[in-house]
Amino acid sequence: MLLAHPAVLPGLVDRYWALSVLDAADDASSVRREMRDVEQALCVATGTADVYAALIAARHHLPGAGALDDSVLASR
């Protein structure tokens, strides 16, 4: 299965969280429509069918993620 380049994932994840804050503050249809587009892009990029699974998969593929845990912070 082809997956998106890891450089694409941080932007999608950041955009998803930014839109989720906007969606919680104001249920505008344009925000909701863009959020659905980002959700779909995350699912396609990670090979998942659910946005929550996509976020978890993206987190594991982000630069600095630990190999044996779900940490997204680089070890020092």
PDB file with one MODEL, atoms N, CA, C and O in Angstrom:
MODEL        1
ATOM      1  N   MET A   1       0.835  -1.168   0.000  1.00  0.00           N
ATOM      2  CA  MET A   1       0.000   0.000   0.000  1.00  0.00           C
ATOM      3  C   MET A   1       0.888   1.242   0.000  1.00  0.00           C
ATOM      4  O   MET A   1       1.867   1.314   0.742  1.00  0.00           O
ATOM      5  N   LEU A   2       0.542   2.203  -0.826  1.00  0.00           N
ATOM      6  CA  LEU A   2       1.274   3.457  -0.878  1.00  0.00           C
ATOM      7  C   LEU A   2       0.789   4.395   0.211  1.00  0.00           C
ATOM      8  O   LEU A   2      -0.414   4.533   0.436  1.00  0.00           O
ATOM      9  N   LEU A   3       1.727   5.037   0.883  1.00  0.00           N
ATOM     10  CA  LEU A   3       1.392   6.026   1.905  1.00  0.00           C
ATOM     11  C   LEU A   3       1.999   7.357   1.521  1.00  0.00           C
ATOM     12  O   LEU A   3       2.974   7.412   0.772  1.00  0.00           O
ATOM     13  N   ALA A   4       1.421   8.425   2.032  1.00  0.00           N
ATOM     14  CA  ALA A   4       1.931   9.765   1.756  1.00  0.00           C
ATOM     15  C   ALA A   4       3.318   9.935   2.351  1.00  0.00           C
ATOM     16  O   ALA A   4       3.674   9.282   3.331  1.00  0.00           O
ATOM     17  N   HIS A   5       4.081  10.807   1.754  1.00  0.00           N
ATOM     18  CA  HIS A   5       5.394  11.131   2.289  1.00  0.00           C
ATOM     19  C   HIS A   5       5.206  11.735   3.680  1.00  0.00           C
ATOM     20  O   HIS A   5       4.283  12.522   3.889  1.00  0.00           O
ATOM     21  N   PRO A   6       6.076  11.375   4.640  1.00  0.00           N
ATOM     22  CA  PRO A   6       5.923  11.896   6.004  1.00  0.00           C
ATOM     23  C   PRO A   6       5.919  13.429   6.094  1.00  0.00           C
ATOM     24  O   PRO A   6       5.397  13.986   7.059  1.00  0.00           O
ATOM     25  N   ALA A   7       6.482  14.097   5.121  1.00  0.00           N
ATOM     26  CA  ALA A   7       6.490  15.563   5.153  1.00  0.00           C
ATOM     27  C   ALA A   7       5.098  16.151   4.942  1.00  0.00           C
ATOM     28  O   ALA A   7       4.854  17.302   5.304  1.00  0.00           O
ATOM     29  N   VAL A   8       4.186  15.378   4.362  1.00  0.00           N
ATOM     30  CA  VAL A   8       2.824  15.849   4.098  1.00  0.00           C
ATOM     31  C   VAL A   8       1.959  15.760   5.361  1.00  0.00           C
ATOM     32  O   VAL A   8       1.069  16.585   5.567  1.00  0.00           O
ATOM     33  N   LEU A   9       2.221  14.776   6.187  1.00  0.00           N
ATOM     34  CA  LEU A   9       1.358  14.491   7.328  1.00  0.00           C
ATOM     35  C   LEU A   9       1.279  15.611   8.365  1.00  0.00           C
ATOM     36  O   LEU A   9       0.178  15.906   8.831  1.00  0.00           O
ATOM     37  N   PRO A  10       2.381  16.248   8.750  1.00  0.00           N
ATOM     38  CA  PRO A  10       2.253  17.305   9.769  1.00  0.00           C
ATOM     39  C   PRO A  10       1.309  18.425   9.352  1.00  0.00           C
ATOM     40  O   PRO A  10       0.547  18.930  10.176  1.00  0.00           O
ATOM     41  N   GLY A  11       1.352  18.816   8.091  1.00  0.00           N
ATOM     42  CA  GLY A  11       0.465  19.872   7.614  1.00  0.00           C
ATOM     43  C   GLY A  11      -0.997  19.467   7.677  1.00  0.00           C
ATOM     44  O   GLY A  11      -1.854  20.267   8.054  1.00  0.00           O
ATOM     45  N   LEU A  12      -1.282  18.221   7.305  1.00  0.00           N
ATOM     46  CA  LEU A  12      -2.664  17.726   7.362  1.00  0.00           C
ATOM     47  C   LEU A  12      -3.166  17.637   8.798  1.00  0.00           C
ATOM     48  O   LEU A  12      -4.297  18.023   9.091  1.00  0.00           O
ATOM     49  N   VAL A  13      -2.326  17.129   9.686  1.00  0.00           N
ATOM     50  CA  VAL A  13      -2.717  17.011  11.090  1.00  0.00           C
ATOM     51  C   VAL A  13      -2.937  18.393  11.700  1.00  0.00           C
ATOM     52  O   VAL A  13      -3.931  18.620  12.390  1.00  0.00           O
ATOM     53  N   ASP A  14      -2.014  19.311  11.448  1.00  0.00           N
ATOM     54  CA  ASP A  14      -2.165  20.680  11.962  1.00  0.00           C
ATOM     55  C   ASP A  14      -3.429  21.336  11.430  1.00  0.00           C
ATOM     56  O   ASP A  14      -4.146  22.005  12.175  1.00  0.00           O
ATOM     57  N   ARG A  15      -3.704  21.148  10.149  1.00  0.00           N
ATOM     58  CA  ARG A  15      -4.903  21.735   9.546  1.00  0.00           C
ATOM     59  C   ARG A  15      -6.169  21.126  10.142  1.00  0.00           C
ATOM     60  O   ARG A  15      -7.147  21.834  10.382  1.00  0.00           O
ATOM     61  N   TYR A  16      -6.153  19.825  10.378  1.00  0.00           N
ATOM     62  CA  TYR A  16      -7.309  19.162  10.982  1.00  0.00           C
ATOM     63  C   TYR A  16      -7.607  19.762  12.359  1.00  0.00           C
ATOM     64  O   TYR A  16      -8.753  20.100  12.652  1.00  0.00           O
ATOM     65  N   TRP A  17      -6.579  19.894  13.203  1.00  0.00           N
ATOM     66  CA  TRP A  17      -6.800  20.422  14.555  1.00  0.00           C
ATOM     67  C   TRP A  17      -7.230  21.886  14.515  1.00  0.00           C
ATOM     68  O   TRP A  17      -8.079  22.297  15.306  1.00  0.00           O
ATOM     69  N   ALA A  18      -6.667  22.669  13.620  1.00  0.00           N
ATOM     70  CA  ALA A  18      -7.069  24.074  13.498  1.00  0.00           C
ATOM     71  C   ALA A  18      -8.534  24.168  13.076  1.00  0.00           C
ATOM     72  O   ALA A  18      -9.285  24.981  13.614  1.00  0.00           O
ATOM     73  N   LEU A  19      -8.933  23.349  12.125  1.00  0.00           N
ATOM     74  CA  LEU A  19     -10.320  23.359  11.673  1.00  0.00           C
ATOM     75  C   LEU A  19     -11.266  22.835  12.744  1.00  0.00           C
ATOM     76  O   LEU A  19     -12.400  23.303  12.849  1.00  0.00           O
ATOM     77  N   SER A  20     -10.816  21.873  13.538  1.00  0.00           N
ATOM     78  CA  SER A  20     -11.694  21.349  14.590  1.00  0.00           C
ATOM     79  C   SER A  20     -11.972  22.418  15.646  1.00  0.00           C
ATOM     80  O   SER A  20     -13.060  22.455  16.220  1.00  0.00           O
ATOM     81  N   VAL A  21     -10.995  23.286  15.902  1.00  0.00           N
ATOM     82  CA  VAL A  21     -11.215  24.391  16.831  1.00  0.00           C
ATOM     83  C   VAL A  21     -12.209  25.380  16.231  1.00  0.00           C
ATOM     84  O   VAL A  21     -13.117  25.844  16.921  1.00  0.00           O
ATOM     85  N   LEU A  22     -12.043  25.700  14.963  1.00  0.00           N
ATOM     86  CA  LEU A  22     -12.973  26.609  14.294  1.00  0.00           C
ATOM     87  C   LEU A  22     -14.372  26.013  14.237  1.00  0.00           C
ATOM     88  O   LEU A  22     -15.359  26.728  14.414  1.00  0.00           O
ATOM     89  N   ASP A  23     -14.464  24.720  13.992  1.00  0.00           N
ATOM     90  CA  ASP A  23     -15.756  24.045  13.900  1.00  0.00           C
ATOM     91  C   ASP A  23     -16.463  24.065  15.251  1.00  0.00           C
ATOM     92  O   ASP A  23     -17.683  24.216  15.314  1.00  0.00           O
ATOM     93  N   ALA A  24     -15.699  23.911  16.331  1.00  0.00           N
ATOM     94  CA  ALA A  24     -16.291  23.943  17.665  1.00  0.00           C
ATOM     95  C   ALA A  24     -16.778  25.352  18.007  1.00  0.00           C
ATOM     96  O   ALA A  24     -17.780  25.513  18.704  1.00  0.00           O
ATOM     97  N   ALA A  25     -16.072  26.367  17.518  1.00  0.00           N
ATOM     98  CA  ALA A  25     -16.437  27.742  17.817  1.00  0.00           C
ATOM     99  C   ALA A  25     -17.590  28.236  16.946  1.00  0.00           C
ATOM    100  O   ALA A  25     -18.441  28.999  17.402  1.00  0.00           O
ATOM    101  N   ASP A  26     -17.608  27.797  15.699  1.00  0.00           N
ATOM    102  CA  ASP A  26     -18.619  28.282  14.766  1.00  0.00           C
ATOM    103  C   ASP A  26     -18.894  27.190  13.743  1.00  0.00           C
ATOM    104  O   ASP A  26     -18.008  26.823  12.972  1.00  0.00           O
ATOM    105  N   ASP A  27     -20.086  26.683  13.732  1.00  0.00           N
ATOM    106  CA  ASP A  27     -20.430  25.570  12.853  1.00  0.00           C
ATOM    107  C   ASP A  27     -20.755  26.060  11.438  1.00  0.00           C
ATOM    108  O   ASP A  27     -21.821  25.767  10.897  1.00  0.00           O
ATOM    109  N   ALA A  28     -19.821  26.808  10.852  1.00  0.00           N
ATOM    110  CA  ALA A  28     -20.018  27.318   9.492  1.00  0.00           C
ATOM    111  C   ALA A  28     -19.870  26.176   8.497  1.00  0.00           C
ATOM    112  O   ALA A  28     -19.027  25.295   8.663  1.00  0.00           O
ATOM    113  N   SER A  29     -20.691  26.206   7.473  1.00  0.00           N
ATOM    114  CA  SER A  29     -20.651  25.114   6.503  1.00  0.00           C
ATOM    115  C   SER A  29     -19.330  25.069   5.737  1.00  0.00           C
ATOM    116  O   SER A  29     -18.875  23.989   5.361  1.00  0.00           O
ATOM    117  N   SER A  30     -18.709  26.224   5.502  1.00  0.00           N
ATOM    118  CA  SER A  30     -17.433  26.229   4.781  1.00  0.00           C
ATOM    119  C   SER A  30     -16.330  25.573   5.614  1.00  0.00           C
ATOM    120  O   SER A  30     -15.484  24.861   5.073  1.00  0.00           O
ATOM    121  N   VAL A  31     -16.338  25.809   6.924  1.00  0.00           N
ATOM    122  CA  VAL A  31     -15.358  25.178   7.807  1.00  0.00           C
ATOM    123  C   VAL A  31     -15.602  23.673   7.848  1.00  0.00           C
ATOM    124  O   VAL A  31     -14.661  22.884   7.769  1.00  0.00           O
ATOM    125  N   ARG A  32     -16.852  23.286   7.969  1.00  0.00           N
ATOM    126  CA  ARG A  32     -17.187  21.862   8.030  1.00  0.00           C
ATOM    127  C   ARG A  32     -16.828  21.152   6.725  1.00  0.00           C
ATOM    128  O   ARG A  32     -16.346  20.019   6.740  1.00  0.00           O
ATOM    129  N   ARG A  33     -17.064  21.819   5.604  1.00  0.00           N
ATOM    130  CA  ARG A  33     -16.743  21.236   4.294  1.00  0.00           C
ATOM    131  C   ARG A  33     -15.225  21.041   4.160  1.00  0.00           C
ATOM    132  O   ARG A  33     -14.766  19.996   3.698  1.00  0.00           O
ATOM    133  N   GLU A  34     -14.455  22.055   4.567  1.00  0.00           N
ATOM    134  CA  GLU A  34     -12.994  21.927   4.487  1.00  0.00           C
ATOM    135  C   GLU A  34     -12.490  20.863   5.455  1.00  0.00           C
ATOM    136  O   GLU A  34     -11.535  20.146   5.157  1.00  0.00           O
ATOM    137  N   MET A  35     -13.131  20.763   6.608  1.00  0.00           N
ATOM    138  CA  MET A  35     -12.727  19.749   7.577  1.00  0.00           C
ATOM    139  C   MET A  35     -12.963  18.348   7.008  1.00  0.00           C
ATOM    140  O   MET A  35     -12.128  17.462   7.190  1.00  0.00           O
ATOM    141  N   ARG A  36     -14.083  18.138   6.327  1.00  0.00           N
ATOM    142  CA  ARG A  36     -14.333  16.838   5.683  1.00  0.00           C
ATOM    143  C   ARG A  36     -13.276  16.543   4.619  1.00  0.00           C
ATOM    144  O   ARG A  36     -12.843  15.399   4.477  1.00  0.00           O
ATOM    145  N   ASP A  37     -12.861  17.565   3.874  1.00  0.00           N
ATOM    146  CA  ASP A  37     -11.822  17.376   2.861  1.00  0.00           C
ATOM    147  C   ASP A  37     -10.500  16.963   3.505  1.00  0.00           C
ATOM    148  O   ASP A  37      -9.812  16.072   3.005  1.00  0.00           O
ATOM    149  N   VAL A  38     -10.147  17.611   4.613  1.00  0.00           N
ATOM    150  CA  VAL A  38      -8.901  17.275   5.306  1.00  0.00           C
ATOM    151  C   VAL A  38      -9.004  15.880   5.923  1.00  0.00           C
ATOM    152  O   VAL A  38      -8.037  15.118   5.900  1.00  0.00           O
ATOM    153  N   GLU A  39     -10.162  15.547   6.470  1.00  0.00           N
ATOM    154  CA  GLU A  39     -10.360  14.195   7.017  1.00  0.00           C
ATOM    155  C   GLU A  39     -10.148  13.145   5.932  1.00  0.00           C
ATOM    156  O   GLU A  39      -9.480  12.136   6.156  1.00  0.00           O
ATOM    157  N   GLN A  40     -10.718  13.388   4.764  1.00  0.00           N
ATOM    158  CA  GLN A  40     -10.570  12.440   3.658  1.00  0.00           C
ATOM    159  C   GLN A  40      -9.106  12.349   3.216  1.00  0.00           C
ATOM    160  O   GLN A  40      -8.608  11.257   2.942  1.00  0.00           O
ATOM    161  N   ALA A  41      -8.423  13.484   3.146  1.00  0.00           N
ATOM    162  CA  ALA A  41      -7.014  13.488   2.761  1.00  0.00           C
ATOM    163  C   ALA A  41      -6.178  12.716   3.768  1.00  0.00           C
ATOM    164  O   ALA A  41      -5.271  11.977   3.385  1.00  0.00           O
ATOM    165  N   LEU A  42      -6.473  12.880   5.054  1.00  0.00           N
ATOM    166  CA  LEU A  42      -5.749  12.130   6.083  1.00  0.00           C
ATOM    167  C   LEU A  42      -5.988  10.630   5.943  1.00  0.00           C
ATOM    168  O   LEU A  42      -5.059   9.834   6.073  1.00  0.00           O
ATOM    169  N   CYS A  43      -7.222  10.251   5.680  1.00  0.00           N
ATOM    170  CA  CYS A  43      -7.537   8.825   5.518  1.00  0.00           C
ATOM    171  C   CYS A  43      -6.811   8.233   4.310  1.00  0.00           C
ATOM    172  O   CYS A  43      -6.257   7.137   4.387  1.00  0.00           O
ATOM    173  N   VAL A  44      -6.819   8.953   3.217  1.00  0.00           N
ATOM    174  CA  VAL A  44      -6.132   8.473   2.009  1.00  0.00           C
ATOM    175  C   VAL A  44      -4.623   8.422   2.249  1.00  0.00           C
ATOM    176  O   VAL A  44      -3.964   7.458   1.860  1.00  0.00           O
ATOM    177  N   ALA A  45      -4.083   9.449   2.883  1.00  0.00           N
ATOM    178  CA  ALA A  45      -2.631   9.530   3.096  1.00  0.00           C
ATOM    179  C   ALA A  45      -2.114   8.444   4.028  1.00  0.00           C
ATOM    180  O   ALA A  45      -0.961   8.027   3.917  1.00  0.00           O
ATOM    181  N   THR A  46      -2.966   7.978   4.953  1.00  0.00           N
ATOM    182  CA  THR A  46      -2.533   6.970   5.917  1.00  0.00           C
ATOM    183  C   THR A  46      -3.082   5.581   5.631  1.00  0.00           C
ATOM    184  O   THR A  46      -2.719   4.623   6.313  1.00  0.00           O
ATOM    185  N   GLY A  47      -3.961   5.457   4.624  1.00  0.00           N
ATOM    186  CA  GLY A  47      -4.522   4.160   4.280  1.00  0.00           C
ATOM    187  C   GLY A  47      -5.530   3.665   5.289  1.00  0.00           C
ATOM    188  O   GLY A  47      -5.650   2.460   5.509  1.00  0.00           O
ATOM    189  N   THR A  48      -6.258   4.582   5.905  1.00  0.00           N
ATOM    190  CA  THR A  48      -7.274   4.209   6.884  1.00  0.00           C
ATOM    191  C   THR A  48      -8.653   4.652   6.397  1.00  0.00           C
ATOM    192  O   THR A  48      -8.767   5.389   5.418  1.00  0.00           O
ATOM    193  N   ALA A  49      -9.693   4.198   7.087  1.00  0.00           N
ATOM    194  CA  ALA A  49     -11.055   4.552   6.698  1.00  0.00           C
ATOM    195  C   ALA A  49     -11.742   5.452   7.715  1.00  0.00           C
ATOM    196  O   ALA A  49     -12.888   5.853   7.513  1.00  0.00           O
ATOM    197  N   ASP A  50     -11.055   5.771   8.802  1.00  0.00           N
ATOM    198  CA  ASP A  50     -11.632   6.540   9.900  1.00  0.00           C
ATOM    199  C   ASP A  50     -10.653   7.653  10.267  1.00  0.00           C
ATOM    200  O   ASP A  50      -9.446   7.420  10.332  1.00  0.00           O
ATOM    201  N   VAL A  51     -11.163   8.854  10.505  1.00  0.00           N
ATOM    202  CA  VAL A  51     -10.273   9.986  10.777  1.00  0.00           C
ATOM    203  C   VAL A  51      -9.476   9.779  12.063  1.00  0.00           C
ATOM    204  O   VAL A  51      -8.322  10.200  12.143  1.00  0.00           O
ATOM    205  N   TYR A  52     -10.071   9.139  13.067  1.00  0.00           N
ATOM    206  CA  TYR A  52      -9.338   8.918  14.319  1.00  0.00           C
ATOM    207  C   TYR A  52      -8.209   7.914  14.117  1.00  0.00           C
ATOM    208  O   TYR A  52      -7.120   8.086  14.667  1.00  0.00           O
ATOM    209  N   ALA A  53      -8.456   6.879  13.342  1.00  0.00           N
ATOM    210  CA  ALA A  53      -7.392   5.936  12.996  1.00  0.00           C
ATOM    211  C   ALA A  53      -6.333   6.630  12.157  1.00  0.00           C
ATOM    212  O   ALA A  53      -5.142   6.352  12.300  1.00  0.00           O
ATOM    213  N   ALA A  54      -6.763   7.536  11.280  1.00  0.00           N
ATOM    214  CA  ALA A  54      -5.819   8.279  10.441  1.00  0.00           C
ATOM    215  C   ALA A  54      -4.916   9.166  11.289  1.00  0.00           C
ATOM    216  O   ALA A  54      -3.720   9.267  11.017  1.00  0.00           O
ATOM    217  N   LEU A  55      -5.471   9.809  12.312  1.00  0.00           N
ATOM    218  CA  LEU A  55      -4.666  10.655  13.191  1.00  0.00           C
ATOM    219  C   LEU A  55      -3.638   9.833  13.962  1.00  0.00           C
ATOM    220  O   LEU A  55      -2.497  10.260  14.141  1.00  0.00           O
ATOM    221  N   ILE A  56      -4.047   8.659  14.413  1.00  0.00           N
ATOM    222  CA  ILE A  56      -3.106   7.781  15.128  1.00  0.00           C
ATOM    223  C   ILE A  56      -2.018   7.301  14.177  1.00  0.00           C
ATOM    224  O   ILE A  56      -0.837   7.318  14.523  1.00  0.00           O
ATOM    225  N   ALA A  57      -2.408   6.877  12.988  1.00  0.00           N
ATOM    226  CA  ALA A  57      -1.425   6.421  12.005  1.00  0.00           C
ATOM    227  C   ALA A  57      -0.480   7.549  11.614  1.00  0.00           C
ATOM    228  O   ALA A  57       0.724   7.331  11.477  1.00  0.00           O
ATOM    229  N   ALA A  58      -1.010   8.743  11.435  1.00  0.00           N
ATOM    230  CA  ALA A  58      -0.163   9.890  11.076  1.00  0.00           C
ATOM    231  C   ALA A  58       0.829  10.174  12.190  1.00  0.00           C
ATOM    232  O   ALA A  58       1.995  10.475  11.936  1.00  0.00           O
ATOM    233  N   ARG A  59       0.356  10.075  13.432  1.00  0.00           N
ATOM    234  CA  ARG A  59       1.241  10.355  14.566  1.00  0.00           C
ATOM    235  C   ARG A  59       2.407   9.379  14.607  1.00  0.00           C
ATOM    236  O   ARG A  59       3.518   9.753  14.983  1.00  0.00           O
ATOM    237  N   HIS A  60       2.165   8.149  14.228  1.00  0.00           N
ATOM    238  CA  HIS A  60       3.234   7.146  14.213  1.00  0.00           C
ATOM    239  C   HIS A  60       4.205   7.354  13.059  1.00  0.00           C
ATOM    240  O   HIS A  60       5.331   6.859  13.104  1.00  0.00           O
ATOM    241  N   HIS A  61       3.791   8.072  12.036  1.00  0.00           N
ATOM    242  CA  HIS A  61       4.657   8.314  10.886  1.00  0.00           C
ATOM    243  C   HIS A  61       5.327   9.676  10.919  1.00  0.00           C
ATOM    244  O   HIS A  61       6.155   9.974  10.059  1.00  0.00           O
ATOM    245  N   LEU A  62       4.981  10.520  11.909  1.00  0.00           N
ATOM    246  CA  LEU A  62       5.586  11.847  11.979  1.00  0.00           C
ATOM    247  C   LEU A  62       7.057  11.743  12.355  1.00  0.00           C
ATOM    248  O   LEU A  62       7.450  10.847  13.103  1.00  0.00           O
ATOM    249  N   PRO A  63       7.869  12.657  11.837  1.00  0.00           N
ATOM    250  CA  PRO A  63       9.279  12.664  12.211  1.00  0.00           C
ATOM    251  C   PRO A  63       9.414  12.808  13.729  1.00  0.00           C
ATOM    252  O   PRO A  63       8.743  13.641  14.338  1.00  0.00           O
ATOM    253  N   GLY A  64      10.270  12.004  14.330  1.00  0.00           N
ATOM    254  CA  GLY A  64      10.505  12.066  15.767  1.00  0.00           C
ATOM    255  C   GLY A  64       9.673  11.084  16.563  1.00  0.00           C
ATOM    256  O   GLY A  64       9.860  10.965  17.774  1.00  0.00           O
ATOM    257  N   ALA A  65       8.756  10.373  15.917  1.00  0.00           N
ATOM    258  CA  ALA A  65       7.946   9.390  16.630  1.00  0.00           C
ATOM    259  C   ALA A  65       8.823   8.212  17.018  1.00  0.00           C
ATOM    260  O   ALA A  65       9.639   7.743  16.225  1.00  0.00           O
ATOM    261  N   GLY A  66       8.649   7.746  18.222  1.00  0.00           N
ATOM    262  CA  GLY A  66       9.425   6.609  18.700  1.00  0.00           C
ATOM    263  C   GLY A  66       9.031   5.328  17.986  1.00  0.00           C
ATOM    264  O   GLY A  66       7.879   5.169  17.584  1.00  0.00           O
ATOM    265  N   ALA A  67       9.966   4.426  17.827  1.00  0.00           N
ATOM    266  CA  ALA A  67       9.692   3.182  17.112  1.00  0.00           C
ATOM    267  C   ALA A  67       8.818   2.228  17.922  1.00  0.00           C
ATOM    268  O   ALA A  67       8.044   1.463  17.348  1.00  0.00           O
ATOM    269  N   LEU A  68       8.932   2.265  19.235  1.00  0.00           N
ATOM    270  CA  LEU A  68       8.211   1.305  20.066  1.00  0.00           C
ATOM    271  C   LEU A  68       7.128   1.934  20.929  1.00  0.00           C
ATOM    272  O   LEU A  68       6.495   1.241  21.726  1.00  0.00           O
ATOM    273  N   ASP A  69       6.908   3.219  20.784  1.00  0.00           N
ATOM    274  CA  ASP A  69       5.847   3.857  21.560  1.00  0.00           C
ATOM    275  C   ASP A  69       5.114   4.860  20.682  1.00  0.00           C
ATOM    276  O   ASP A  69       5.415   4.989  19.495  1.00  0.00           O
ATOM    277  N   ASP A  70       4.154   5.569  21.262  1.00  0.00           N
ATOM    278  CA  ASP A  70       3.381   6.511  20.465  1.00  0.00           C
ATOM    279  C   ASP A  70       3.828   7.950  20.689  1.00  0.00           C
ATOM    280  O   ASP A  70       3.051   8.880  20.475  1.00  0.00           O
ATOM    281  N   SER A  71       5.055   8.140  21.113  1.00  0.00           N
ATOM    282  CA  SER A  71       5.588   9.473  21.373  1.00  0.00           C
ATOM    283  C   SER A  71       5.865  10.195  20.051  1.00  0.00           C
ATOM    284  O   SER A  71       6.394   9.604  19.109  1.00  0.00           O
ATOM    285  N   VAL A  72       5.506  11.467  19.993  1.00  0.00           N
ATOM    286  CA  VAL A  72       5.836  12.270  18.815  1.00  0.00           C
ATOM    287  C   VAL A  72       6.954  13.244  19.121  1.00  0.00           C
ATOM    288  O   VAL A  72       7.326  14.060  18.278  1.00  0.00           O
ATOM    289  N   LEU A  73       7.485  13.158  20.318  1.00  0.00           N
ATOM    290  CA  LEU A  73       8.584  14.039  20.714  1.00  0.00           C
ATOM    291  C   LEU A  73       9.918  13.334  20.472  1.00  0.00           C
ATOM    292  O   LEU A  73      10.100  12.179  20.858  1.00  0.00           O
ATOM    293  N   ALA A  74      10.826  14.027  19.843  1.00  0.00           N
ATOM    294  CA  ALA A  74      12.153  13.453  19.599  1.00  0.00           C
ATOM    295  C   ALA A  74      12.894  13.337  20.916  1.00  0.00           C
ATOM    296  O   ALA A  74      12.826  14.237  21.752  1.00  0.00           O
ATOM    297  N   SER A  75      13.601  12.236  21.104  1.00  0.00           N
ATOM    298  CA  SER A  75      14.388  12.075  22.325  1.00  0.00           C
ATOM    299  C   SER A  75      15.654  12.922  22.216  1.00  0.00           C
ATOM    300  O   SER A  75      16.203  13.119  21.132  1.00  0.00           O
ATOM    301  N   ARG A  76      16.082  13.397  23.327  1.00  0.00           N
ATOM    302  CA  ARG A  76      17.287  14.265  23.349  1.00  0.00           C
ATOM    303  C   ARG A  76      18.493  13.496  23.747  1.00  0.00           C
ATOM    304  O   ARG A  76      19.586  14.057  23.820  1.00  0.00           O
TER     305      ARG A  76
ENDMDL
END
